[in-house]
């Protein structure tokens, strides 16, 4: 049994050593029991200087409060994407972004593991990104036209409801009010946002996009608001994206991934129309229209504490929900023909369309990746096809498993889409609760056991 255990331990150790991330494991006494070479390279140390040694003796600038590993051992709770700055045994300053997790075996805490990324490298890349954003503006502050290539004419649809959304967005593009766009991944949120910018009075100004996901809070804060020289080691005077977007549009994608504290600072900028660089006391006025996007419903994001309620109501002046492709059945074959035409030119082919079986499969498929998935599917099929029509033989593996509809009375894969059925049940329950409570939203929310703000949002969304 011991030999099997030893072999398993050796295999696990070999796997951990191959991972291209810094990994540091300590026991409950704060003694290092595993430390890979990537971690050693990050920290400027040798393995033998760390393994078997107390954590605080190797990193003397840390203490029980500032060490994420020791904090996790004390609280028994994980820490995600937290920045840490410390000095190692040789006096070298190290900056990392850590995800630190407690290790339990049969319910007993035996230590903690930390996966670290080189924060200084991430910071350099982010600062370079800001510099690139700055460099693509003319000296007079106007953005180069190739920053935004999409206009409302590029949003192709045969769906009447989506056409009305386009028309409404084009009309409201002239406003300077914040806009919130939400929809599933692949529904074309950035294309929609670029179209709004190009139809607005700010079309001659900058358009700057920033994804808020998976970026540590203080790094994202410096990207958005800029830095002042001396605010931290190596910091220089650098404008943030709000300053760079002055006179134009700032697009914040995956807003629900932004840390809560930073959402509060964003709200303050929206209210005051001014920013203050990190480490500076100077207030800088900015004229920026903020458009935000999320791939989840705002109500769900608030319920899951991913989105501040006060920020939502500030951004919710103009709101657009982009429909998933499965709710735009008439667009599936229409967009397929459009993409076939595009790839005919690009690949120098002469495909005339989809055969009957493929058309039926396409109409039956729920398209979880939406328009993006459809486009990539057509691209794949166009590359492998050797005929004049796209056939089942050309389908990607996942779609090949689907069969054409043989009987319209039978359930198709699209009828099993959980979200669609949940929406129907939700609408019925809310309507019944409002009827029982005679329209009193406060009482209905208590009956449904959901926050009043969430119920108000759902009533508006469902047009009840």
C-alpha positions as CSV (number, residue, x, y, z in Angstrom):
1,X,0.0,0.0,0.0
2,X,2.8,2.4,0.9
3,X,4.5,1.8,-2.5
4,X,1.2,2.7,-4.3
5,X,0.9,5.8,-2.1
6,X,4.5,6.8,-2.9
7,X,4.0,6.4,-6.6
8,X,0.8,8.5,-6.5
9,X,2.7,11.2,-4.6
10,X,5.5,11.2,-7.2
11,X,3.0,11.4,-10.0
12,X,1.1,14.3,-8.3
13,X,4.4,16.1,-7.6
14,X,5.5,15.7,-11.3
15,X,2.2,17.1,-12.5
16,X,2.5,20.1,-10.2
17,X,6.0,20.8,-11.4
18,X,4.9,20.8,-15.0
19,X,2.2,23.5,-14.4
20,X,3.2,26.9,-15.8
21,X,2.0,28.7,-12.7
22,X,3.6,29.4,-9.4
23,X,2.4,26.9,-6.7
24,X,3.2,27.1,-3.0
25,X,1.7,24.8,-0.4
26,X,2.1,25.1,3.4
27,X,0.9,23.0,6.2
28,X,-1.2,24.4,9.1
29,X,2.0,25.4,10.9
30,X,3.0,27.6,8.0
31,X,5.8,25.3,6.9
32,X,6.3,25.0,3.1
33,X,5.7,21.4,2.0
34,X,5.6,22.0,-1.8
35,X,7.1,24.8,-3.9
36,X,7.5,24.5,-7.7
37,X,10.2,25.9,-9.9
38,X,7.9,28.5,-11.4
39,X,7.3,29.9,-7.9
40,X,11.0,29.9,-7.2
41,X,11.6,31.9,-10.4
42,X,8.9,34.4,-9.5
43,X,10.3,34.9,-6.1
44,X,14.0,34.8,-7.0
45,X,14.8,31.9,-4.7
46,X,16.0,28.4,-4.8
47,X,13.7,25.5,-3.9
48,X,16.0,24.5,-1.0
49,X,15.6,28.0,0.5
50,X,11.9,27.5,0.9
51,X,10.8,23.9,1.2
52,X,10.7,22.8,4.8
53,X,11.1,26.4,6.1
54,X,8.6,28.6,7.9
55,X,6.9,30.9,5.5
56,X,7.6,34.1,7.5
57,X,11.4,33.3,7.8
58,X,11.7,33.1,4.0
59,X,9.5,36.2,3.4
60,X,10.3,38.4,6.4
61,X,8.2,41.4,5.1
62,X,5.0,39.3,5.5
63,X,3.1,38.6,8.7
64,X,0.1,36.6,9.7
65,X,-2.3,39.3,8.5
66,X,-0.7,40.2,5.2
67,X,0.2,36.6,4.1
68,X,-2.6,35.2,2.0
69,X,-1.5,31.6,2.8
70,X,-1.6,32.2,6.5
71,X,-4.9,34.1,6.3
72,X,-6.5,31.2,4.5
73,X,-5.3,28.8,7.2
74,X,-6.7,31.0,9.9
75,X,-10.1,31.7,8.2
76,X,-10.4,28.3,6.4
77,X,-11.9,30.3,3.5
78,X,-10.5,30.8,-0.1
79,X,-9.2,34.0,-1.4
80,X,-9.4,34.7,-5.2
81,X,-7.3,37.1,-7.3
82,X,-5.8,39.1,-4.5
83,X,-2.6,41.1,-5.1
84,X,0.3,40.7,-2.7
85,X,3.5,42.7,-2.5
86,X,6.4,41.4,-0.4
87,X,10.2,41.3,0.0
88,X,11.9,37.9,-0.2
89,X,14.9,36.6,1.8
90,X,17.3,38.4,-0.5
91,X,15.6,41.8,-0.3
92,X,13.9,41.6,-3.7
93,X,10.4,43.0,-4.0
94,X,7.9,40.6,-5.5
95,X,4.3,41.4,-6.7
96,X,1.9,38.6,-7.4
97,X,-1.8,38.0,-8.0
98,X,-2.8,35.0,-5.8
99,X,-5.6,32.6,-5.6
100,X,-5.3,30.8,-2.3
101,X,-7.4,27.8,-1.2
102,X,-7.6,25.8,2.0
103,X,-6.8,22.0,1.7
104,X,-9.2,19.7,3.5
105,X,-8.8,15.9,3.8
106,X,-11.8,14.1,5.2
107,X,-13.1,17.3,6.6
108,X,-9.8,18.2,8.4
109,X,-7.8,21.3,7.4
110,X,-4.2,20.2,6.6
111,X,-2.8,23.3,4.9
112,X,-3.3,25.8,2.1
113,X,-2.3,26.0,-1.6
114,X,-1.5,29.2,-3.4
115,X,-1.5,29.7,-7.2
116,X,0.3,32.9,-8.1
117,X,0.7,35.0,-11.2
118,X,3.5,37.5,-11.7
119,X,1.6,40.7,-11.0
120,X,4.5,42.9,-12.2
121,X,4.3,41.3,-15.7
122,X,0.5,41.7,-15.7
123,X,0.9,45.3,-14.7
124,X,3.4,46.0,-17.5
125,X,1.0,44.4,-20.0
126,X,-1.9,46.5,-18.8
127,X,0.1,49.7,-18.8
128,X,1.2,48.8,-22.3
129,X,-2.4,48.4,-23.3
130,X,-3.3,51.8,-22.0
131,X,-0.3,53.2,-23.9
132,X,-1.6,51.5,-27.1
133,X,-5.1,52.9,-26.5
134,X,-3.5,56.4,-26.1
135,X,-1.4,56.0,-29.2
136,X,-4.3,55.2,-31.5
137,X,-5.7,58.7,-30.9
138,X,-4.8,61.6,-33.0
139,X,-3.1,64.6,-31.3
140,X,-6.4,66.4,-31.3
141,X,-8.0,63.6,-29.3
142,X,-10.1,62.2,-32.1
143,X,-10.0,58.4,-32.5
144,X,-8.9,56.7,-35.6
145,X,-12.0,55.5,-37.6
146,X,-10.9,51.8,-37.7
147,X,-11.5,51.6,-34.0
148,X,-15.2,51.1,-34.6
149,X,-16.1,49.3,-37.8
150,X,-19.7,48.3,-37.2
151,X,-22.9,50.2,-37.9
152,X,-26.6,49.3,-37.5
153,X,-26.7,48.2,-41.1
154,X,-24.3,45.4,-40.1
155,X,-26.8,44.1,-37.6
156,X,-28.7,41.8,-40.0
157,X,-32.1,40.4,-39.0
158,X,-35.4,39.3,-40.4
159,X,-36.9,39.2,-36.8
160,X,-39.4,41.9,-36.3
161,X,-38.7,42.3,-32.6
162,X,-34.9,42.5,-33.1
163,X,-35.5,45.1,-35.9
164,X,-37.5,47.2,-33.4
165,X,-34.6,47.0,-30.9
166,X,-32.2,48.2,-33.6
167,X,-34.6,51.1,-34.5
168,X,-34.9,52.1,-30.8
169,X,-31.2,51.9,-30.3
170,X,-30.5,54.1,-33.3
171,X,-32.9,56.7,-32.1
172,X,-31.5,56.7,-28.5
173,X,-27.9,56.7,-29.7
174,X,-28.1,60.5,-29.9
175,X,-28.6,60.7,-26.1
176,X,-25.7,61.0,-23.7
177,X,-27.3,58.8,-21.0
178,X,-25.6,55.6,-19.9
179,X,-26.6,52.4,-21.7
180,X,-26.8,48.8,-20.4
181,X,-26.7,46.0,-22.9
182,X,-27.2,42.4,-21.8
183,X,-27.5,39.1,-23.7
184,X,-25.9,35.7,-23.9
185,X,-22.4,35.2,-25.2
186,X,-22.3,35.4,-29.0
187,X,-25.4,37.6,-29.5
188,X,-23.3,40.5,-30.8
189,X,-23.1,42.9,-27.8
190,X,-19.9,44.7,-28.9
191,X,-21.2,45.0,-32.5
192,X,-24.4,46.5,-31.1
193,X,-22.4,48.9,-28.9
194,X,-20.1,50.0,-31.7
195,X,-23.2,50.7,-33.8
196,X,-24.6,52.9,-31.1
197,X,-21.3,54.8,-30.9
198,X,-21.2,55.3,-34.6
199,X,-24.8,56.6,-34.7
200,X,-24.2,59.0,-31.8
201,X,-23.0,62.6,-31.7
202,X,-19.7,61.1,-30.3
203,X,-18.9,59.2,-33.5
204,X,-15.9,61.4,-34.1
205,X,-14.6,60.9,-30.7
206,X,-12.7,57.9,-29.2
207,X,-14.3,54.5,-28.6
208,X,-12.5,52.5,-26.0
209,X,-13.5,49.0,-24.9
210,X,-12.3,47.3,-21.7
211,X,-13.3,43.8,-20.5
212,X,-13.7,43.8,-16.7
213,X,-13.3,40.0,-16.2
214,X,-10.4,38.3,-14.4
215,X,-8.4,41.6,-13.7
216,X,-7.4,42.3,-10.1
217,X,-9.3,45.2,-8.5
218,X,-6.4,47.7,-8.1
219,X,-5.0,46.9,-11.5
220,X,-8.4,47.5,-13.2
221,X,-8.7,50.7,-11.1
222,X,-5.4,52.0,-12.4
223,X,-6.4,51.1,-16.0
224,X,-9.7,53.0,-15.7
225,X,-8.7,56.0,-13.7
226,X,-5.0,56.4,-14.3
227,X,-2.0,56.7,-11.9
228,X,-0.1,59.5,-10.4
229,X,3.7,59.4,-10.0
230,X,4.7,58.0,-6.7
231,X,1.3,56.4,-5.9
232,X,3.1,53.0,-5.8
233,X,6.6,51.8,-6.6
234,X,7.3,52.5,-10.3
235,X,4.1,54.4,-10.9
236,X,4.2,57.2,-13.4
237,X,1.8,59.9,-14.4
238,X,-0.5,58.1,-16.8
239,X,-4.1,58.8,-17.9
240,X,-6.7,56.1,-17.5
241,X,-9.3,55.0,-20.0
242,X,-11.8,57.6,-18.8
243,X,-9.4,60.4,-19.7
244,X,-8.5,58.7,-23.0
245,X,-12.2,58.3,-23.9
246,X,-13.0,61.9,-23.2
247,X,-15.5,63.2,-25.8
248,X,-16.3,59.7,-26.8
249,X,-17.5,56.3,-25.5
250,X,-16.1,53.9,-22.9
251,X,-17.4,50.4,-23.3
252,X,-17.2,48.2,-20.1
253,X,-17.8,44.6,-21.0
254,X,-18.7,41.9,-18.4
255,X,-19.5,44.6,-15.9
256,X,-20.7,42.1,-13.4
257,X,-17.2,40.8,-13.1
258,X,-16.0,44.1,-11.7
259,X,-15.3,44.0,-7.9
260,X,-17.9,45.6,-5.7
261,X,-15.7,48.4,-4.3
262,X,-14.6,49.4,-7.8
263,X,-18.3,49.5,-8.9
264,X,-18.9,52.1,-6.2
265,X,-16.0,54.2,-7.6
266,X,-17.5,53.8,-11.1
267,X,-20.8,55.0,-9.8
268,X,-19.2,58.1,-8.3
269,X,-17.6,59.0,-11.7
270,X,-20.9,58.6,-13.4
271,X,-22.6,60.9,-10.9
272,X,-19.8,63.5,-10.8
273,X,-18.4,63.4,-14.3
274,X,-14.9,63.5,-12.9
275,X,-12.1,61.2,-12.1
276,X,-9.1,61.3,-9.8
277,X,-5.9,59.3,-10.7
278,X,-4.7,56.9,-8.1
279,X,-2.4,58.8,-5.7
280,X,-3.5,62.2,-6.9
281,X,-5.7,64.9,-5.2
282,X,-6.4,66.6,-8.6
283,X,-9.9,66.1,-9.9
284,X,-10.2,65.8,-13.7
285,X,-13.5,66.5,-15.5
286,X,-14.4,64.0,-18.2
287,X,-17.1,63.9,-20.8
288,X,-17.6,60.2,-21.4
289,X,-20.6,58.2,-22.3
290,X,-20.4,54.8,-20.5
291,X,-22.0,51.8,-22.2
292,X,-21.9,48.6,-20.2
293,X,-22.6,45.0,-21.1
294,X,-23.3,41.8,-19.3
295,X,-23.9,38.2,-20.4
296,X,-26.3,37.5,-17.5
297,X,-29.6,39.2,-16.7
298,X,-29.1,42.2,-14.3
299,X,-31.7,40.8,-11.9
300,X,-29.7,37.6,-11.6
301,X,-26.4,39.5,-11.2
302,X,-27.9,41.5,-8.3
303,X,-29.3,38.5,-6.6
304,X,-25.9,36.8,-6.8
305,X,-24.1,40.0,-5.5
306,X,-22.3,40.5,-8.8
307,X,-23.8,43.9,-9.5
308,X,-24.5,46.7,-7.1
309,X,-28.1,47.8,-7.0
310,X,-27.3,51.5,-7.0
311,X,-25.0,51.1,-10.0
312,X,-27.6,49.1,-11.9
313,X,-30.2,51.9,-11.4
314,X,-27.7,54.5,-12.6
315,X,-26.8,52.5,-15.7
316,X,-30.4,51.3,-16.3
317,X,-31.4,54.6,-18.0
318,X,-31.4,53.0,-21.4
319,X,-31.4,49.2,-21.5
320,X,-31.3,46.7,-24.3
321,X,-31.6,43.0,-24.2
322,X,-30.2,41.2,-27.3
323,X,-32.2,38.1,-28.2
324,X,-30.6,34.7,-28.4
325,X,-30.5,33.1,-31.8
326,X,-32.9,30.3,-30.8
327,X,-35.6,33.0,-30.3
328,X,-34.9,34.4,-33.8
329,X,-35.7,31.3,-35.8
330,X,-36.2,33.3,-39.0
331,X,-32.6,34.6,-38.7
332,X,-30.9,31.1,-38.6
333,X,-31.2,30.3,-42.3
334,X,-31.0,34.0,-43.3
335,X,-27.7,34.5,-41.5
336,X,-26.4,31.2,-42.8
337,X,-26.9,32.5,-46.4
338,X,-25.1,35.7,-45.5
339,X,-22.1,33.9,-44.0
340,X,-22.0,31.5,-46.9
341,X,-21.7,34.5,-49.2
342,X,-19.0,36.1,-47.1
343,X,-16.9,32.9,-47.0
344,X,-17.4,32.3,-50.7
345,X,-15.5,35.5,-51.3
346,X,-12.9,34.8,-48.7
347,X,-12.3,31.2,-49.6
348,X,-12.9,31.6,-53.4
349,X,-15.6,29.0,-53.4
350,X,-19.0,28.8,-55.0
351,X,-21.3,27.1,-52.4
352,X,-24.9,27.8,-53.2
353,X,-26.4,27.1,-49.8
354,X,-27.5,24.4,-47.3
355,X,-29.2,21.2,-48.3
356,X,-32.6,20.3,-46.8
357,X,-31.2,18.1,-44.0
358,X,-28.7,20.7,-42.8
359,X,-31.4,23.4,-42.9
360,X,-33.6,21.2,-40.6
361,X,-30.7,20.4,-38.3
362,X,-29.9,24.1,-38.1
363,X,-33.5,25.0,-37.2
364,X,-33.5,22.3,-34.5
365,X,-30.2,23.2,-32.9
366,X,-30.5,25.5,-29.8
367,X,-27.3,27.5,-30.7
368,X,-26.0,28.1,-27.2
369,X,-23.2,30.1,-28.7
370,X,-25.7,32.1,-30.7
371,X,-24.6,34.0,-33.9
372,X,-21.0,33.5,-33.1
373,X,-21.5,29.7,-33.0
374,X,-23.5,29.8,-36.3
375,X,-20.8,31.8,-38.0
376,X,-18.0,29.5,-36.9
377,X,-20.1,26.5,-37.9
378,X,-20.5,27.9,-41.5
379,X,-16.8,28.7,-41.6
380,X,-15.8,25.2,-40.7
381,X,-18.3,23.6,-43.2
382,X,-17.1,26.0,-46.0
383,X,-13.5,24.9,-45.4
384,X,-14.2,21.2,-45.5
385,X,-16.9,21.1,-48.2
386,X,-16.1,19.8,-51.7
387,X,-19.6,20.1,-53.1
388,X,-21.9,22.9,-54.3
389,X,-24.1,22.7,-51.2
390,X,-23.3,22.2,-47.5
391,X,-24.4,18.7,-46.4
392,X,-24.5,16.6,-43.2
393,X,-21.1,15.3,-44.2
394,X,-19.6,18.8,-43.7
395,X,-21.1,19.3,-40.2
396,X,-18.9,19.6,-37.1
397,X,-18.9,16.5,-35.0
398,X,-21.3,17.8,-32.4
399,X,-23.9,18.8,-35.0
400,X,-23.6,15.5,-36.9
401,X,-25.2,13.7,-33.9
402,X,-28.4,15.7,-34.5
403,X,-31.1,14.3,-36.7
404,X,-33.5,16.2,-39.0
405,X,-37.0,16.8,-37.8
406,X,-39.2,13.9,-39.0
407,X,-42.5,14.9,-37.3
408,X,-43.4,18.5,-36.4
409,X,-45.5,17.2,-33.5
410,X,-42.4,15.7,-31.8
411,X,-40.3,17.6,-29.4
412,X,-37.2,19.1,-30.9
413,X,-34.0,19.8,-29.1
414,X,-34.9,23.5,-29.0
415,X,-38.0,22.8,-26.9
416,X,-35.9,21.4,-24.2
417,X,-34.1,24.8,-23.6
418,X,-34.4,25.3,-19.9
419,X,-34.3,29.1,-19.9
420,X,-37.3,29.3,-22.2
421,X,-39.4,27.0,-20.0
422,X,-38.3,28.8,-16.8
423,X,-39.3,32.1,-18.3
424,X,-42.8,30.8,-18.9
425,X,-43.1,29.4,-15.4
426,X,-41.7,32.6,-13.9
427,X,-44.2,34.7,-15.8
428,X,-47.1,32.6,-14.6
429,X,-46.0,32.6,-10.9
430,X,-45.4,36.4,-10.9
431,X,-48.8,37.1,-12.5
432,X,-50.5,34.8,-10.0
433,X,-48.7,36.4,-7.1
434,X,-49.6,39.9,-8.3
435,X,-53.2,38.9,-8.7
436,X,-53.4,37.4,-5.2
437,X,-51.8,40.5,-3.7
438,X,-54.0,42.8,-5.8
439,X,-51.0,44.4,-7.6
440,X,-49.0,45.2,-4.4
441,X,-45.4,44.6,-5.4
442,X,-44.1,44.6,-1.8
443,X,-46.5,41.8,-0.8
444,X,-46.0,39.9,-4.0
445,X,-42.2,40.0,-3.5
446,X,-42.6,38.6,0.0
447,X,-44.9,35.9,-1.3
448,X,-42.4,34.9,-4.0
449,X,-39.5,35.2,-1.5
450,X,-37.5,37.5,-3.7
451,X,-36.3,41.2,-3.2
452,X,-38.8,43.9,-4.2
453,X,-36.2,45.4,-6.7
454,X,-35.8,42.0,-8.4
455,X,-39.6,41.6,-8.7
456,X,-39.9,45.2,-10.2
457,X,-37.1,44.4,-12.7
458,X,-38.8,41.1,-13.7
459,X,-42.2,42.8,-14.1
460,X,-40.7,45.3,-16.4
461,X,-38.7,42.6,-18.3
462,X,-41.7,40.4,-18.8
463,X,-44.1,43.3,-19.6
464,X,-46.5,42.3,-16.9
